[in-house]
């Protein structure tokens, strides 16, 4: 007689497909961010002095505040994911709402940082690669935060309709993967751009 082969449920198949899809997407985004980090490293090594003389310092306070905000948003989302695994839809809504509110706050604080730099006169025409890398990194990252906010808003809408539970929350998990990735990229950006 032959061996019995375990049959995977359709939900298990969908989960595996969703995880693979998000992993591939995150790998692509990781390569995009890695390219930016490599370009920054190259420019810094090649520059006689970094930042260039006369260029304003990057706004450390808004950036540090944004780091704390995104770390808290990841914690809120992790809380929500943990709660739906316990079939607690209200806990999921709280976690998603907290992460969404903190993500929106991040964008507002980032706008404050951009306004400070514009007021200080940081422009690519005058400060070259230093200004270009600052704006490229922060705008590219903020665009990912906005995309993540769209995902969180859709998940919040689904949670409000009670679409998720312990057995069916793949989209919450994959959305959390994306959000944690975006948060991690900000931490690397913060240390690379503002601290080093």
Secondary structure, DSSP 8 states (H G I E B T S, - for coil): ---------HHHHHHHHHHHHHHHHHHHHHHHHHHHHHHHHHHHHHSSSSS-TT-----HHHHHHHHHHHHHHHHHHHHHHHHHTTT-HHHHHHHHHHHHHHHHHHHHHHHHHHHHHHHHT--HHHHHHHHHHHHHHHHHHHHHHHHHHHHHHHHHHHHHTT---SSS-HHHHHHHHHHHHHHHHHHHHIIIIII-
